[in-house]
């Protein structure tokens, strides 16, 4: 489909370009992550691909860098890299949404018309589900939205707790031609995906049984439910229900996005999970760092499923007020079922590579025990790094204790400055020249049995900044990689105050927010390091400086005063 030429804007609009170098005293503002020009942003909402245009809505406070006055802001893109900020799509104007237009999702209906289901919170924070439709569905930019006169469509009745009833998913169509949607909730202290059905997308009936419920968790925010292909390389539309597939159920709780895999029977709306949330030590997450309230969508143009996640700040509200903004979105990630069939894998979208410039490459570099190797020639505060490590001497690895089941605790107790046998080895990013500031993204390898090994991936923020009053959490995840047969790979996207890292070709992801005092802009450095007693070989390192994404704001121009 030919793209509409919207880059030529009529005179009734003015354009303002926004970038990291627009304000010299903003060292933490990003260059290629999505963020509005100012103020508070949290959950991604209603992402979709429509008539050749990508749409992202998001929770936004038009007046402050602190949460409140929640509105659906709206931005569009042709490549998910460069963005145009449009006028807000939904603002709280009705009694059922006095306290905000909260999170929700977009669905493409049978007539190819998009629809938004979202949560409104009234003056008592009681939550209701509402519908909005485009004023002009032929407009690929979807600039104006109209709320349904039947709102609210779904109210919290019977046993539903009105303060814990929110965030409708993208709907899917069953074999009976009825739409289904789930809404996150908490009933009797248990997290629940409450299921509703509708013939016309306006009148909804609650199912007698929830899609899923858990005794191990509380409130489920921002649920997501979608199919993934077994042994397939493409994403699937949300309504696909046959073939070799599994279904993913994601719920946001405990400050993380957890997911389970299972089998969904559409005729009975039965969902049988392989392992339930937090059961038997299972803790599958999209990201083991700072990543929450995510939302996925099916990109019909490129036959892939794309995931967005909210990356909140790790500084204080006072810091956010001073800098005038709060919150980022993750890099859009493609998401698939991994080859093992036991977990999802994620990878930054291919389009991001258009920002790469000034490549630096090394092959077959030996990292001796205790060595630190600087990667030169980069804009290290704004970079994309891919590195792979080949190990030898694995039989000398430290033995894995059966009680070591919490990877975050293991990383906290085995920081990058510690000494191990095989590891810690990895990258020191956003590092000062003297290494007094750095964030370490690294691996350690433990021996589980004679020829079985456990790979631990960590992101250690404890020395990320000399500033006080910051959250400097250490994160950790196990990576399902066999170092006997494969190299251990790491990709890190570095963007001033955010580091997104993908271990084992996307089998484990960790995102961190950091605020260096010294290692900012041109004073940031990048190093590879090895603090283990065994040498480690870098089989391949590719690194690129990253250009700035182009971001445009389109706002209605005020008429000049006369007189």
NUNU-622677 format. One line per 8 residues: number of its first residue (from 1); their letters; for each residue x, y, z of N, C-alpha, C. Coordinates in steps of 0.2 Angstrom, whole numbers. Example, Ala and Ser with C-alpha at 12.3 -4.5 7.8 and 13.67 -1.06 7.14 Angstrom:
2
1> as> 66 -28 39 62 -22 39 66 -16 39 | 64 -11 35 68 -5 36 64 0 39
% end
This chain:
563
1> xxxxxxxx> 4 -6 0 0 0 0 4 6 0 | 3 11 -4 6 17 -4 5 21 2 | 11 24 4 10 28 11 8 35 9 | 3 37 13 1 44 12 6 49 14 | 6 54 10 12 59 11 10 64 16 | 11 63 22 9 67 28 15 71 30 | 21 70 27 26 74 29 26 82 27 | 22 83 22 20 90 20 14 92 24
9> xxxxxxxx> 15 96 29 10 98 33 7 105 31 | 0 105 31 -3 112 30 0 117 35 | -2 124 32 1 129 36 -3 130 43 | -8 126 44 -12 127 50 -9 123 56 | -3 120 54 1 116 59 8 119 60 | 11 118 65 18 120 66 22 113 68 | 28 113 66 32 107 68 38 109 72 | 39 105 77 45 106 82 49 99 82
17> xxxxxxxx> 55 100 81 59 94 81 62 93 89 | 62 87 91 64 86 98 70 81 98 | 76 82 101 81 77 101 85 78 108 | 90 73 109 94 74 115 98 80 115 | 100 82 110 105 88 110 101 95 110 | 94 94 110 90 101 110 91 104 116 | 92 101 122 93 104 129 100 101 131 | 105 105 132 112 103 134 112 100 141
25> xxxxxxxx> 107 102 145 108 100 152 103 94 153 | 102 90 148 98 84 149 102 78 147 | 107 76 151 111 70 149 107 64 149 | 102 63 152 98 57 153 92 56 148 | 91 61 144 86 60 139 89 56 133 | 84 52 131 87 47 126 87 49 119 | 91 45 114 91 47 107 87 43 103 | 86 37 105 82 32 100 77 28 104
33> xxxxxxxx> 75 30 110 70 27 113 64 31 113 | 58 28 113 52 33 112 50 36 119 | 50 43 118 47 47 124 44 53 121 | 39 56 125 36 62 123 41 68 124 | 40 74 122 44 79 123 45 81 130 | 40 80 134 40 82 141 34 78 145 | 35 79 152 30 76 156 30 69 157 | 25 66 161 24 59 163 22 55 158
41> xxxxxxxx> 25 49 157 22 44 153 23 37 156 | 17 33 156 18 26 158 16 21 153 | 11 17 154 9 11 150 9 12 143 | 11 8 138 10 8 131 2 6 130 | -1 9 126 -9 7 125 -10 6 118 | -14 1 116 -17 1 110 -13 1 104 | -7 -2 104 -2 -2 98 -6 -6 92 | -5 -3 86 -8 -7 80 -5 -4 74
49> xxxxxxxx> -6 -8 69 -3 -7 62 -10 -6 58 | -11 0 55 -17 2 52 -16 6 45 | -18 3 40 -17 7 33 -10 9 32 | -5 5 34 2 7 32 5 11 38 | 2 12 43 5 17 49 5 13 55 | 10 14 59 10 11 66 8 16 71 | 4 14 75 1 19 80 3 16 87 | 5 21 91 6 20 98 2 25 102
57> xxxxxxxx> -2 22 107 -5 27 112 -2 25 118 | -2 30 123 1 29 129 -2 33 135 | -1 31 141 -3 34 147 1 41 148 | -2 46 148 2 53 148 -2 58 153 | 2 62 156 0 68 160 2 74 156 | -3 77 153 -1 83 149 2 89 153 | 1 89 160 3 95 164 9 94 169 | 11 88 169 17 87 175 21 81 173
65> xxxxxxxx> 27 80 176 31 75 176 29 69 181 | 24 70 185 21 66 190 15 63 188 | 13 57 190 7 53 187 1 57 189 | -4 58 185 -10 61 186 -13 63 180 | -20 65 180 -23 68 174 -22 64 168 | -23 57 169 -21 52 164 -25 53 157 | -21 53 152 -24 54 145 -21 49 140 | -24 48 135 -21 43 130 -18 48 125
73> xxxxxxxx> -11 49 125 -7 52 120 -7 48 114 | -5 50 108 -5 47 102 1 49 98 | 5 44 95 10 45 91 10 40 85 | 13 42 79 13 37 73 20 37 70 | 20 31 67 27 30 63 26 26 57 | 31 26 53 31 22 47 36 16 48 | 40 16 53 45 11 54 47 10 61 | 43 12 66 44 11 73 50 14 76
81> xxxxxxxx> 54 18 72 60 21 74 59 29 75 | 57 32 69 55 39 69 48 40 70 | 46 45 74 39 46 76 37 53 75 | 30 54 75 26 60 74 21 60 80 | 22 65 85 17 66 90 11 69 88 | 5 66 88 -1 70 86 -5 72 92 | -10 75 91 -15 77 97 -17 71 101 | -19 73 107 -21 67 111 -27 64 109
89> xxxxxxxx> -28 57 110 -33 53 107 -39 53 112 | -38 52 118 -43 52 123 -41 56 129 | -46 60 132 -45 64 138 -51 63 142 | -50 63 149 -55 62 154 -60 67 154 | -66 66 151 -71 71 150 -78 69 153 | -78 62 155 -85 59 157 -85 57 164 | -90 57 167 -90 55 174 -87 48 176 | -88 43 171 -85 36 172 -77 36 171
97> xxxxxxxx> -74 42 170 -67 42 169 -64 49 172 | -67 51 177 -65 58 180 -58 57 182 | -56 51 185 -49 51 187 -44 48 182 | -46 48 176 -42 46 170 -44 41 165 | -42 41 159 -43 36 154 -37 32 155 | -38 26 158 -32 21 160 -31 17 154 | -27 11 155 -25 7 150 -30 3 146 | -28 1 140 -32 -3 136 -29 -5 130
105> xxxxxxxx> -33 -8 125 -30 -11 119 -34 -9 113 | -31 -10 107 -35 -9 101 -36 -16 97 | -42 -16 94 -43 -22 90 -46 -20 83 | -43 -24 78 -46 -22 71 -52 -27 70 | -58 -24 69 -64 -28 69 -65 -31 62 | -70 -35 61 -71 -38 54 -71 -34 48 | -74 -28 49 -75 -23 44 -68 -19 43 | -63 -21 46 -56 -18 46 -56 -11 49
113> xxxxxxxx> -61 -10 54 -62 -4 57 -58 -5 64 | -54 0 66 -51 -1 73 -56 1 78 | -55 -2 84 -59 0 90 -54 -1 96 | -55 4 101 -51 4 107 -56 2 113 | -54 -2 117 -57 -4 123 -52 -1 129 | -55 3 133 -50 6 138 -54 6 145 | -50 7 150 -53 8 157 -53 15 159 | -59 17 162 -60 23 165 -61 23 172
121> xxxxxxxx> -58 27 176 -59 27 183 -63 33 185 | -68 32 189 -72 38 191 -69 41 197 | -73 46 200 -70 50 206 -68 46 212 | -71 40 213 -69 35 218 -64 30 216 | -61 31 210 -57 26 207 -60 19 206 | -67 19 205 -70 13 203 -69 13 195 | -68 6 193 -66 6 186 -71 3 181 | -71 6 175 -76 4 170 -73 3 164
129> xxxxxxxx> -76 -2 159 -73 -3 153 -77 1 147 | -73 4 143 -77 9 138 -74 8 131 | -78 10 126 -76 9 119 -75 16 116 | -70 17 112 -69 23 107 -68 20 100 | -71 24 95 -70 22 88 -68 28 85 | -64 27 79 -62 33 75 -67 37 72 | -66 44 72 -71 48 69 -71 47 61 | -66 46 59 -65 45 51 -60 39 50
137> xxxxxxxx> -63 33 49 -59 27 48 -55 27 42 | -57 31 37 -53 31 31 -46 35 32 | -46 39 38 -40 43 39 -34 38 42 | -29 37 39 -24 32 41 -20 34 48 | -21 41 49 -18 44 55 -22 43 61 | -29 42 60 -34 41 66 -33 46 71 | -33 52 68 -32 58 72 -37 60 78 | -44 58 76 -49 59 81 -53 53 83
145> xxxxxxxx> -55 53 89 -58 47 92 -65 49 95 | -70 45 95 -76 46 98 -78 41 103 | -80 43 109 -82 38 114 -89 36 113 | -90 30 114 -97 27 113 -102 30 117 | -108 31 115 -113 34 119 -116 29 124 | -114 22 123 -116 17 127 -111 16 133 | -106 20 133 -101 19 139 -104 21 146 | -102 17 151 -98 12 151 -101 5 149
153> xxxxxxxx> -97 1 145 -100 -5 142 -100 -11 148 | -94 -11 152 -94 -16 157 -92 -13 164 | -96 -14 168 -96 -12 175 -94 -17 180 | -91 -15 186 -89 -20 191 -95 -22 195 | -98 -28 194 -104 -30 198 -102 -37 201 | -107 -39 205 -106 -45 209 -100 -46 213 | -96 -51 212 -90 -52 216 -84 -48 213 | -84 -44 208 -79 -40 205 -77 -34 210
161> xxxxxxxx> -71 -34 212 -69 -28 216 -68 -22 211 | -72 -17 212 -72 -11 208 -65 -7 208 | -61 -8 213 -54 -4 212 -49 -9 209 | -51 -15 207 -46 -19 204 -49 -23 198 | -51 -19 193 -54 -21 187 -52 -17 181 | -47 -19 178 -45 -14 173 -40 -18 167 | -39 -13 162 -34 -15 157 -37 -21 152 | -42 -19 148 -44 -24 143 -39 -26 138
169> xxxxxxxx> -39 -32 136 -34 -34 131 -37 -33 124 | -33 -34 119 -35 -35 112 -40 -41 112 | -46 -40 108 -51 -45 108 -49 -50 103 | -52 -56 103 -51 -61 98 -58 -64 97 | -58 -67 90 -64 -69 88 -64 -77 88 | -70 -80 91 -70 -87 92 -74 -90 86 | -74 -97 86 -77 -100 81 -85 -99 80 | -88 -97 86 -95 -95 86 -96 -88 84
177> xxxxxxxx> -91 -84 81 -91 -78 79 -93 -73 84 | -91 -74 90 -92 -70 96 -85 -67 98 | -84 -61 100 -78 -58 102 -77 -60 109 | -71 -61 111 -68 -62 118 -64 -57 120 | -64 -55 126 -59 -50 129 -58 -52 136 | -52 -52 139 -51 -52 146 -49 -46 149 | -51 -45 155 -49 -39 159 -46 -42 166 | -41 -38 168 -37 -40 174 -41 -38 180
185> xxxxxxxx> -40 -43 185 -43 -41 191 -40 -45 197 | -43 -44 203 -41 -48 209 -48 -49 213 | -49 -56 214 -55 -58 217 -53 -62 223 | -55 -61 229 -53 -65 235 -45 -65 236 | -42 -60 234 -34 -60 234 -31 -64 229 | -34 -66 224 -31 -70 219 -31 -66 212 | -26 -66 208 -26 -63 202 -30 -67 197 | -33 -64 192 -38 -67 188 -39 -63 181
193> xxxxxxxx> -40 -67 176 -42 -65 170 -49 -66 168 | -53 -61 169 -60 -61 169 -62 -61 161 | -66 -66 159 -68 -67 152 -75 -64 150 | -75 -60 145 -81 -58 142 -82 -59 135 | -89 -60 133 -90 -61 126 -95 -56 123 | -95 -55 116 -99 -50 113 -100 -52 106 | -106 -51 104 -108 -51 96 -106 -45 93 | -107 -39 96 -107 -33 92 -102 -28 95
201> xxxxxxxx> -98 -30 100 -92 -26 103 -95 -21 107 | -101 -21 108 -104 -16 113 -107 -19 119 | -111 -24 118 -115 -28 123 -111 -34 125 | -108 -34 131 -103 -39 133 -106 -43 139 | -105 -50 139 -108 -54 144 -102 -58 147 | -102 -58 154 -97 -61 158 -97 -69 157 | -92 -72 156 -92 -80 156 -92 -82 163 | -95 -88 164 -96 -91 171 -89 -93 174
209> xxxxxxxx> -84 -94 169 -78 -96 172 -73 -91 169 | -68 -89 173 -62 -85 171 -58 -88 166 | -54 -85 162 -50 -88 157 -44 -92 161 | -42 -88 167 -37 -91 171 -37 -87 178 | -35 -91 183 -34 -88 190 -28 -91 193 | -25 -88 198 -20 -90 201 -20 -89 209 | -18 -94 213 -18 -93 220 -11 -90 222 | -7 -89 218 0 -87 220 1 -80 219
217> xxxxxxxx> -3 -76 216 -2 -69 215 -8 -65 217 | -7 -58 217 -13 -54 218 -15 -51 211 | -17 -44 211 -20 -41 206 -16 -42 199 | -19 -44 194 -16 -44 187 -17 -37 183 | -12 -34 182 -13 -28 178 -11 -29 171 | -14 -25 166 -12 -26 159 -11 -33 156 | -16 -37 157 -15 -44 154 -14 -44 147 | -12 -49 144 -11 -50 137 -12 -57 135
225> xxxxxxxx> -15 -59 130 -17 -66 128 -16 -66 120 | -12 -71 118 -11 -71 111 -7 -78 109 | -8 -80 103 -5 -86 100 2 -85 98 | 6 -91 99 13 -91 96 14 -97 92 | 17 -97 87 18 -103 83 24 -108 85 | 22 -114 85 28 -119 87 32 -120 81 | 38 -119 81 43 -120 76 42 -115 70 | 39 -109 71 37 -104 66 41 -98 67
233> xxxxxxxx> 43 -95 62 47 -89 62 42 -82 61 | 36 -83 61 31 -77 60 27 -77 66 | 25 -70 67 20 -69 73 13 -71 70 | 8 -71 75 1 -73 73 -4 -68 75 | -9 -67 71 -15 -63 73 -18 -66 79 | -20 -61 83 -23 -63 90 -29 -68 89 | -32 -68 84 -38 -73 83 -36 -79 80 | -30 -81 79 -28 -87 76 -29 -93 82
241> xxxxxxxx> -32 -98 80 -33 -103 85 -32 -110 83 | -30 -111 77 -28 -118 75 -21 -119 72 | -19 -125 71 -12 -126 69 -8 -128 75 | -1 -128 74 4 -130 79 5 -123 83 | 1 -122 88 2 -116 92 2 -117 99 | 4 -112 103 3 -112 110 0 -105 111 | -3 -104 117 -5 -97 119 -1 -94 125 | 0 -88 124 4 -84 130 -1 -80 134
249> xxxxxxxx> -1 -81 140 -5 -77 145 0 -73 149 | 0 -66 148 5 -62 152 1 -58 157 | 4 -57 163 1 -53 168 6 -49 171 | 4 -42 173 9 -38 176 8 -38 184 | 12 -40 188 12 -40 195 18 -40 198 | 19 -38 204 25 -37 208 31 -34 204 | 29 -28 201 33 -24 197 37 -28 191 | 34 -33 189 37 -37 183 31 -39 179
257> xxxxxxxx> 33 -41 172 29 -44 168 30 -52 167 | 26 -56 170 26 -63 170 22 -66 165 | 24 -72 162 20 -75 157 20 -83 159 | 15 -86 156 14 -93 156 12 -95 149 | 14 -101 147 12 -104 141 7 -110 142 | 3 -111 137 -3 -116 138 -6 -117 132 | -11 -122 133 -16 -124 127 -23 -121 128 | -25 -118 123 -32 -114 123 -36 -118 118
265> xxxxxxxx> -42 -120 121 -47 -123 117 -53 -118 116 | -54 -115 110 -58 -110 109 -66 -112 110 | -67 -118 108 -74 -120 109 -77 -119 116 | -73 -121 121 -75 -120 128 -72 -115 132 | -67 -111 128 -63 -106 131 -60 -108 137 | -57 -114 136 -53 -117 142 -45 -116 140 | -42 -114 145 -35 -113 145 -31 -117 150 | -27 -121 148 -23 -126 152 -16 -124 152
273> xxxxxxxx> -13 -122 157 -6 -119 157 -1 -125 158 | 5 -124 156 10 -129 157 13 -129 164 | 14 -123 166 16 -122 173 13 -115 175 | 10 -115 181 7 -109 183 11 -103 185 | 9 -97 186 13 -92 188 16 -94 195 | 23 -93 195 26 -94 201 26 -100 205 | 24 -105 201 23 -112 203 29 -116 203 | 31 -120 208 37 -125 208 43 -121 205
281> xxxxxxxx> 44 -115 208 50 -111 206 50 -108 200 | 45 -109 196 45 -106 189 43 -98 190 | 47 -94 186 46 -87 186 48 -84 179 | 44 -86 174 46 -84 167 43 -76 166 | 48 -72 164 46 -65 163 49 -63 156 | 45 -58 154 48 -54 148 55 -52 149 | 56 -48 155 62 -45 156 63 -45 163 | 69 -46 165 71 -47 172 73 -41 176
289> xxxxxxxx> 73 -35 172 75 -29 175 69 -24 176 | 69 -18 173 64 -13 174 60 -13 168 | 54 -16 168 50 -17 162 43 -19 164 | 38 -15 163 31 -17 166 26 -14 161 | 20 -17 162 14 -15 159 14 -15 152 | 17 -21 149 19 -21 142 12 -23 138 | 13 -21 132 7 -23 127 10 -25 120 | 7 -31 118 10 -33 111 4 -32 106
297> xxxxxxxx> 6 -32 100 1 -32 94 4 -36 88 | -1 -38 84 1 -41 78 2 -36 72 | 8 -36 69 10 -32 64 8 -36 57 | 3 -35 54 1 -38 48 5 -37 42 | 8 -31 42 12 -29 37 18 -33 36 | 21 -35 42 27 -39 42 27 -46 45 | 20 -48 47 19 -54 50 23 -56 56 | 23 -51 60 27 -52 66 23 -50 72
305> xxxxxxxx> 24 -52 78 21 -49 84 27 -45 88 | 24 -39 90 29 -34 92 27 -32 99 | 32 -31 104 31 -30 111 33 -23 113 | 29 -19 116 31 -13 120 31 -14 127 | 35 -11 131 35 -11 138 37 -4 141 | 34 -2 146 35 4 150 41 3 154 | 46 8 153 52 8 157 52 14 162 | 51 13 168 50 19 173 57 21 175
313> xxxxxxxx> 57 27 179 63 30 181 66 26 187 | 72 27 189 75 25 195 78 30 199 | 76 36 197 77 42 202 71 44 206 | 71 50 208 65 52 213 60 57 209 | 55 58 212 50 62 209 53 69 208 | 57 71 213 60 78 213 64 78 207 | 68 73 206 72 73 200 68 74 193 | 63 70 193 58 70 187 55 77 186
321> xxxxxxxx> 53 80 191 51 87 191 56 92 188 | 62 91 191 68 95 188 69 94 181 | 69 88 179 71 87 172 65 88 167 | 59 88 170 53 89 166 50 84 163 | 52 77 164 49 71 161 50 65 165 | 46 60 164 47 54 167 45 48 163 | 48 43 162 46 37 159 48 36 151 | 50 30 149 52 28 143 48 22 140
329> xxxxxxxx> 48 21 134 46 15 131 52 11 129 | 51 4 130 57 0 128 58 1 120 | 63 -2 118 64 -3 110 58 -8 108 | 55 -7 103 50 -12 101 54 -19 99 | 51 -24 102 54 -31 101 50 -35 98 | 53 -39 93 49 -45 90 49 -51 95 | 44 -54 96 43 -59 101 40 -66 98 | 44 -71 99 42 -78 96 43 -83 102
337> xxxxxxxx> 40 -89 100 42 -95 104 48 -98 102 | 53 -99 107 59 -101 106 59 -108 103 | 65 -111 101 66 -117 98 64 -123 103 | 66 -122 109 64 -127 114 57 -128 115 | 53 -123 114 46 -123 115 44 -122 122 | 49 -120 126 48 -119 133 48 -112 136 | 50 -107 131 50 -100 133 50 -96 127 | 48 -89 128 48 -85 123 55 -82 122
345> xxxxxxxx> 57 -79 116 63 -76 114 61 -69 111 | 65 -64 113 64 -57 110 70 -54 107 | 69 -50 102 75 -46 99 72 -40 97 | 77 -35 97 75 -28 94 73 -28 87 | 68 -24 85 66 -25 78 71 -23 73 | 71 -26 67 76 -25 62 77 -18 60 | 72 -14 60 72 -7 58 77 -2 62 | 78 -4 68 83 -1 73 90 0 70
353> xxxxxxxx> 91 -5 66 98 -5 63 100 1 58 | 94 4 56 96 10 51 99 15 55 | 99 15 61 102 21 65 110 19 67 | 112 13 65 119 11 66 124 15 62 | 129 17 65 135 21 61 141 20 64 | 147 21 61 153 20 64 154 14 67 | 155 8 63 156 2 66 163 0 69 | 163 -3 74 169 -6 77 169 -13 78
361> xxxxxxxx> 174 -17 75 173 -24 75 180 -27 78 | 179 -33 82 185 -37 84 183 -44 83 | 188 -48 82 188 -55 81 193 -59 86 | 191 -64 89 195 -68 92 200 -65 97 | 197 -61 102 201 -58 107 201 -62 113 | 207 -63 116 208 -66 122 207 -62 128 | 202 -63 133 202 -59 139 205 -63 144 | 211 -61 146 214 -65 152 211 -63 158
369> xxxxxxxx> 212 -67 163 209 -66 170 211 -59 172 | 206 -56 175 207 -49 178 208 -43 173 | 207 -45 166 208 -40 161 202 -35 160 | 204 -29 157 199 -25 155 201 -22 148 | 196 -22 143 198 -20 137 193 -15 134 | 196 -9 133 192 -4 130 190 -5 123 | 183 -3 121 181 -4 114 181 4 112 | 186 5 108 187 12 106 183 14 100
377> xxxxxxxx> 183 21 98 180 24 92 172 24 92 | 169 24 98 162 24 98 159 30 102 | 153 31 101 149 36 105 146 31 110 | 150 30 116 148 25 120 142 26 124 | 139 32 124 133 34 128 127 32 123 | 128 31 117 123 30 112 125 25 107 | 124 18 109 128 13 105 124 7 105 | 125 2 101 122 -5 100 128 -9 99
385> xxxxxxxx> 129 -14 104 134 -19 105 132 -26 104 | 135 -30 100 134 -37 100 141 -40 101 | 141 -45 106 147 -48 108 146 -56 109 | 150 -60 108 149 -67 109 156 -70 112 | 155 -74 117 161 -77 121 161 -84 120 | 167 -87 119 168 -94 119 172 -96 125 | 170 -102 128 173 -104 134 177 -110 134 | 182 -111 138 186 -117 138 187 -118 146
393> xxxxxxxx> 189 -124 148 190 -126 155 183 -126 159 | 178 -128 155 172 -128 159 171 -133 165 | 175 -138 164 175 -143 170 178 -140 176 | 181 -134 176 184 -131 182 178 -126 185 | 173 -126 182 167 -121 184 165 -123 191 | 163 -118 195 161 -119 202 154 -123 202 | 154 -127 207 148 -131 207 142 -127 209 | 136 -129 206 130 -125 207 126 -128 213
401> xxxxxxxx> 125 -124 218 121 -127 224 114 -128 222 | 111 -133 224 104 -134 222 99 -129 226 | 101 -125 231 97 -120 234 98 -114 230 | 102 -113 225 103 -107 221 97 -106 216 | 91 -104 218 86 -104 213 84 -97 211 | 86 -92 215 84 -85 213 90 -82 210 | 90 -81 203 95 -78 199 97 -71 202 | 92 -67 204 93 -60 206 97 -60 212
409> xxxxxxxx> 96 -64 217 100 -65 223 107 -67 222 | 107 -72 217 114 -74 215 118 -69 212 | 115 -64 208 119 -59 205 121 -54 211 | 116 -53 215 118 -48 221 123 -50 225 | 124 -57 226 129 -60 230 136 -61 226 | 135 -61 220 141 -62 215 142 -56 210 | 143 -50 213 144 -44 209 150 -45 204 | 150 -40 199 155 -40 194 162 -39 197
417> xxxxxxxx> 163 -36 202 169 -35 205 172 -41 209 | 167 -46 210 169 -52 213 173 -56 209 | 176 -62 212 181 -66 208 177 -73 208 | 177 -76 202 174 -82 201 179 -86 197 | 177 -92 195 181 -96 190 180 -95 183 | 174 -96 181 172 -94 174 167 -88 175 | 170 -82 175 166 -76 176 167 -74 183 | 165 -68 184 161 -63 179 165 -61 173
425> xxxxxxxx> 161 -61 167 164 -58 161 158 -55 157 | 160 -50 154 155 -46 150 157 -39 148 | 152 -34 149 153 -27 147 153 -23 153 | 157 -18 153 156 -12 157 153 -6 153 | 147 -4 154 144 1 150 143 7 154 | 142 13 150 141 20 153 147 20 159 | 153 19 157 158 19 162 162 25 161 | 165 27 167 170 33 167 176 30 165
433> xxxxxxxx> 181 35 163 188 33 161 191 29 167 | 190 31 173 194 28 179 189 22 182 | 184 21 179 179 15 181 176 16 188 | 176 22 190 173 24 197 165 23 195 | 163 25 189 156 24 187 156 18 182 | 151 14 182 150 9 177 144 5 179 | 141 2 174 136 -3 174 138 -9 171 | 138 -15 175 141 -21 172 136 -26 170
441> xxxxxxxx> 136 -28 164 132 -33 161 136 -39 160 | 135 -44 163 140 -50 163 137 -57 164 | 141 -62 163 139 -69 164 143 -72 169 | 141 -77 173 144 -82 176 142 -89 175 | 146 -94 175 144 -101 173 146 -105 179 | 141 -109 180 142 -114 186 140 -121 183 | 143 -126 186 143 -133 184 137 -136 188 | 132 -139 185 127 -142 188 128 -150 189
449> xxxxxxxx> 130 -153 184 132 -160 184 138 -160 180 | 140 -167 178 147 -167 175 147 -164 169 | 142 -164 164 142 -160 158 136 -156 157 | 133 -154 163 128 -149 162 130 -142 166 | 128 -137 163 130 -130 165 124 -125 166 | 125 -121 171 120 -116 172 123 -109 170 | 120 -105 165 123 -98 164 119 -93 167 | 122 -89 171 119 -84 175 120 -77 171
457> xxxxxxxx> 115 -73 170 116 -66 167 114 -61 172 | 118 -56 173 117 -51 178 118 -44 175 | 114 -39 178 115 -32 177 116 -29 183 | 122 -26 185 124 -24 191 124 -16 191 | 120 -13 194 119 -5 194 123 -2 200 | 126 -6 204 128 -4 211 133 2 210 | 137 2 205 142 7 204 140 11 198 | 134 12 196 132 15 190 133 23 190
465> xxxxxxxx> 132 25 196 133 33 197 136 35 204 | 139 40 204 141 43 211 136 47 214 | 130 48 211 125 52 214 121 47 219 | 119 51 224 115 47 230 108 48 228 | 104 44 232 97 44 231 94 41 225 | 98 36 222 95 33 216 94 25 218 | 89 22 214 88 15 215 94 12 210 | 98 8 214 104 4 210 103 -3 211
473> xxxxxxxx> 98 -6 209 96 -13 210 101 -17 205 | 102 -23 208 106 -28 203 101 -33 201 | 100 -35 195 96 -39 192 99 -46 189 | 95 -51 189 98 -57 187 93 -62 183 | 96 -66 179 91 -71 175 96 -77 173 | 93 -83 173 96 -89 170 95 -89 163 | 100 -91 159 100 -91 152 100 -98 149 | 95 -100 146 95 -107 143 100 -108 137
481> xxxxxxxx> 106 -108 139 112 -109 134 116 -115 136 | 119 -119 132 123 -124 133 130 -122 131 | 135 -119 136 141 -117 134 146 -122 131 | 144 -128 131 149 -133 128 148 -133 121 | 142 -131 118 140 -132 111 139 -125 108 | 138 -120 112 137 -113 109 141 -108 112 | 142 -103 109 145 -97 112 139 -93 116 | 141 -89 121 137 -86 125 136 -79 122
489> xxxxxxxx> 131 -77 119 130 -70 116 127 -65 120 | 128 -59 119 125 -53 123 124 -47 118 | 119 -44 118 118 -38 114 115 -33 119 | 118 -27 119 116 -22 124 115 -15 119 | 109 -12 120 107 -6 118 108 -1 123 | 113 4 122 114 9 127 112 16 124 | 108 19 129 105 26 126 104 30 132 | 110 33 134 111 38 139 109 36 146
497> xxxxxxxx> 102 34 147 100 32 154 97 26 154 | 97 22 149 94 16 148 99 11 145 | 99 5 148 103 -1 145 98 -7 144 | 97 -9 138 93 -15 137 97 -20 134 | 97 -26 138 102 -31 136 98 -38 135 | 101 -41 130 98 -48 127 103 -53 127 | 102 -58 132 107 -63 133 105 -70 129 | 109 -73 126 108 -80 123 103 -79 117
505> xxxxxxxx> 104 -74 113 100 -73 107 93 -71 109 | 92 -68 115 85 -65 117 82 -70 121 | 85 -75 124 82 -80 129 81 -76 136 | 85 -72 137 84 -68 144 86 -61 142 | 81 -56 145 82 -49 144 82 -46 150 | 86 -41 151 87 -37 157 87 -29 155 | 83 -25 157 83 -18 156 85 -14 163 | 89 -9 162 91 -5 168 91 2 166
513> xxxxxxxx> 89 6 171 89 13 171 95 16 175 | 99 20 173 105 22 177 106 30 175 | 110 33 180 110 41 179 118 42 181 | 122 41 177 129 43 179 130 50 180 | 135 52 184 137 59 186 143 61 181 | 147 56 180 153 57 176 153 55 169 | 150 48 168 150 45 162 144 47 158 | 144 53 156 139 56 152 141 58 145
521> xxxxxxxx> 137 57 140 139 60 133 146 58 131 | 150 62 130 157 61 127 162 58 132 | 160 58 139 164 56 144 162 48 146 | 157 45 142 156 38 143 161 34 139 | 162 28 142 167 23 139 163 16 139 | 166 12 135 164 5 135 169 0 135 | 169 -5 139 174 -10 140 171 -17 140 | 175 -22 138 174 -29 139 179 -31 145
529> xxxxxxxx> 177 -35 149 181 -37 155 180 -44 157 | 185 -47 161 184 -54 163 187 -54 170 | 183 -55 175 186 -56 182 186 -63 185 | 185 -68 180 186 -75 182 193 -77 182 | 194 -82 185 201 -85 185 203 -88 179 | 198 -90 175 199 -94 168 199 -88 163 | 203 -89 158 203 -84 152 196 -85 148 | 194 -80 145 188 -81 141 190 -78 134
537> xxxxxxxx> 187 -81 129 189 -78 122 183 -75 119 | 184 -68 117 179 -65 113 179 -67 106 | 174 -71 104 174 -74 97 173 -69 92 | 168 -64 94 166 -59 89 163 -53 93 | 165 -47 91 162 -41 94 161 -36 88 | 155 -34 88 152 -29 83 149 -23 87 | 151 -17 86 148 -11 90 147 -6 85 | 142 -2 86 140 4 82 138 10 86
545> xxxxxxxx> 141 16 85 137 22 87 130 22 84 | 126 25 88 119 26 85 117 33 84 | 114 34 78 111 40 76 105 42 80 | 103 48 80 97 50 84 91 49 80 | 85 46 83 79 45 79 76 52 78 | 72 52 73 69 59 71 62 59 74 | 60 64 78 54 65 81 51 71 80 | 45 71 78 41 78 76 35 78 80
553> xxxxxxxx> 34 84 82 27 86 86 23 90 81 | 17 88 80 12 92 76 7 94 81 | 6 101 81 1 104 86 -3 109 82 | -9 110 84 -13 116 81 -10 122 82 | -9 126 77 -6 133 78 -11 138 81 | -9 142 86 -14 146 89 -15 152 84 | -21 155 83 -22 161 79 -19 167 82 | -15 171 78 -12 177 81 -18 182 83
561> xxx> -16 185 89 -21 190 91 -21 196 87 | -27 200 86 -28 206 82 -29 212 86 | -26 217 85 -28 223 89 -22 227 91
% end
